[in-house]
Amino acid sequence: MDIGSAIRAIRNRKKITIAQMSEGTGLSKGFISNMENNHTSPSISTLQTVANFLNVPLPYLLLKKDERMQVVRKDERRYTTHTKEKIKVEHLISKDGLALQRVEFPPGTATGEEPHVHEGKECHLVLKGKVLAEQGEDSFVLEEGDSFSWNACAPHFVKNIGEETAIVLIALYTDTASSDPL
């Protein structure tokens, strides 16, 4: 863990000097410097004091760098195209088995000719257009603002039944690294 670097980064972002932090926490300047350079391991009680002074939750200081917030800029996103109908999938972001995707279905296109299955659970939000969602004996027509979910291990199918491109936001959770609902 690199707790010291996180503390230093927060302190610097808030434009707090080591002297100010020493005065506000009761910790010596030398201890703070050693802590920020990872030359000492502060107790949980000391970390709570530092977190309170910096006005951040203690658990934030304990996160590893790869556990912190991730950002994917619009121009950094990955795109894929599925099926002969050219369904466009925009991979927005993923974390620990959870993936968020924006899927564009041109008029008349579907996730395939037949219902399909894969690992995971999905939640969908229709952002634009009109789609038919089917799973087993369940069949629903959904429009902008409607949402639906299912266990993807049961055969399922989505088709754009409207006259314009349908856009669906999909959150997919799997226990494995795969994050492709189509």
C-alpha positions in Angstrom: 0.0 0.0 0.0 1.1 3.5 -0.7 -0.8 5.4 2.0 1.8 8.1 2.3 1.6 9.2 -1.3 -2.2 9.4 -1.0 -1.9 11.6 2.1 0.7 13.8 0.4 -1.4 14.1 -2.8 -4.5 15.1 -0.8 -2.6 17.6 1.4 -1.0 19.2 -1.7 -4.3 19.3 -3.6 -5.8 21.1 -0.6 -2.8 23.4 -0.4 -2.0 22.5 3.2 1.6 22.7 4.4 3.2 20.0 6.5 3.4 22.7 9.3 -0.3 23.3 9.1 -1.1 19.6 9.1 1.2 19.2 12.1 -0.6 21.9 14.0 -4.0 20.6 13.1 -3.3 16.9 13.9 -0.8 17.2 16.8 1.7 15.0 14.8 5.3 16.2 14.4 6.4 17.5 11.1 9.1 14.8 10.9 6.5 12.1 11.5 4.2 13.5 8.8 7.2 13.6 6.4 8.1 10.0 7.2 4.5 8.9 6.8 4.2 10.6 3.4 7.4 9.0 2.2 6.2 5.6 3.5 9.1 5.4 6.0 6.7 4.7 8.8 3.5 2.8 9.2 0.9 4.9 11.1 -1.6 3.3 13.4 -5.3 3.2 12.4 -5.9 5.8 15.1 -3.3 8.1 13.6 -4.7 7.5 10.1 -8.2 8.4 11.4 -6.7 11.7 12.8 -5.1 12.5 9.4 -8.3 11.5 7.5 -10.4 13.8 9.8 -8.0 16.7 9.3 -7.9 16.2 5.5 -11.7 15.7 5.5 -11.6 12.4 3.7 -13.1 9.0 4.7 -10.5 6.8 6.3 -11.2 3.9 3.9 -10.1 6.1 1.0 -6.6 6.3 2.5 -6.5 2.5 2.6 -7.4 1.9 -1.1 -4.7 0.7 -3.4 -4.2 2.8 -6.5 -5.9 0.4 -8.8 -8.9 0.3 -6.4 -9.5 4.0 -6.7 -11.8 5.8 -9.1 -11.2 5.1 -12.7 -11.9 7.5 -15.5 -12.4 6.7 -19.2 -12.6 9.7 -21.4 -15.0 9.7 -24.3 -12.2 9.6 -26.9 -10.5 6.7 -25.0 -13.5 4.3 -25.2 -13.3 1.0 -27.1 -16.0 0.2 -29.7 -17.0 -3.1 -31.2 -19.6 -4.1 -33.8 -21.7 -7.2 -33.6 -23.7 -9.3 -36.0 -24.2 -8.6 -39.7 -26.6 -5.8 -38.8 -23.8 -3.7 -37.3 -24.9 -3.3 -33.7 -22.5 -0.8 -32.3 -21.2 -1.4 -28.7 -19.5 1.4 -26.9 -17.6 0.0 -23.9 -18.0 2.8 -21.3 -16.1 1.3 -18.3 -15.6 -1.9 -16.4 -14.5 -2.8 -12.9 -14.3 -6.2 -11.1 -16.8 -8.0 -13.3 -19.1 -5.1 -13.7 -19.3 -3.5 -17.2 -21.3 -0.6 -18.5 -22.0 -0.4 -22.2 -24.0 1.8 -24.6 -25.4 -0.2 -27.4 -26.9 1.2 -30.7 -29.4 -1.0 -32.5 -30.2 0.3 -36.1 -33.9 -0.2 -37.1 -34.8 -3.9 -37.4 -31.6 -5.2 -35.9 -31.4 -7.8 -33.1 -28.9 -9.5 -30.8 -29.0 -12.4 -33.2 -31.4 -14.6 -35.1 -32.1 -16.7 -32.0 -32.1 -16.0 -28.3 -28.6 -16.5 -26.7 -27.1 -17.2 -23.3 -24.0 -16.3 -21.5 -22.8 -15.9 -17.9 -23.9 -13.0 -15.8 -26.7 -10.7 -14.9 -27.8 -7.7 -17.0 -29.7 -4.5 -16.3 -30.9 -2.4 -19.3 -32.2 1.2 -19.7 -33.7 2.2 -23.0 -32.2 5.6 -23.7 -33.9 6.1 -27.2 -36.2 4.2 -29.4 -38.4 1.1 -29.0 -37.1 -2.5 -28.4 -38.6 -5.9 -27.9 -37.0 -7.8 -25.1 -37.7 -11.5 -24.8 -36.6 -14.2 -22.3 -38.3 -17.5 -22.2 -42.0 -16.9 -22.2 -41.6 -13.2 -21.2 -41.9 -10.6 -24.0 -42.1 -6.9 -23.5 -42.0 -3.8 -25.7 -39.9 -1.1 -24.1 -39.5 2.5 -24.9 -37.3 5.4 -23.9 -37.0 5.5 -20.1 -38.1 1.9 -19.6 -35.7 -0.6 -17.9 -35.4 -4.3 -17.6 -33.1 -6.9 -16.2 -32.4 -10.6 -16.4 -30.1 -13.5 -15.6 -28.2 -14.0 -18.8 -27.9 -17.7 -18.3 -31.5 -18.1 -19.6 -32.0 -17.5 -23.4 -32.7 -13.9 -24.1 -33.1 -11.6 -27.1 -33.4 -7.9 -27.9 -34.6 -6.4 -31.1 -35.1 -2.8 -32.3 -38.8 -2.7 -33.5 -38.9 1.0 -34.0 -38.2 3.2 -37.0 -35.1 4.9 -35.5 -31.9 3.7 -34.0 -32.5 2.4 -30.5 -29.9 3.1 -27.8 -29.7 0.9 -24.7 -27.5 1.3 -21.7 -26.5 -2.1 -20.4 -24.8 -2.9 -17.0 -23.5 -6.5 -17.0 -22.1 -8.3 -14.1 -20.1 -11.6 -14.3 -17.8 -13.5 -12.0 -15.3 -13.7 -14.9 -13.5 -11.1 -17.0 -16.0 -11.5 -19.9 -18.1 -8.4 -20.4 -19.8 -8.9 -23.7 -23.6 -9.2 -23.5 -24.3 -9.8 -27.2 
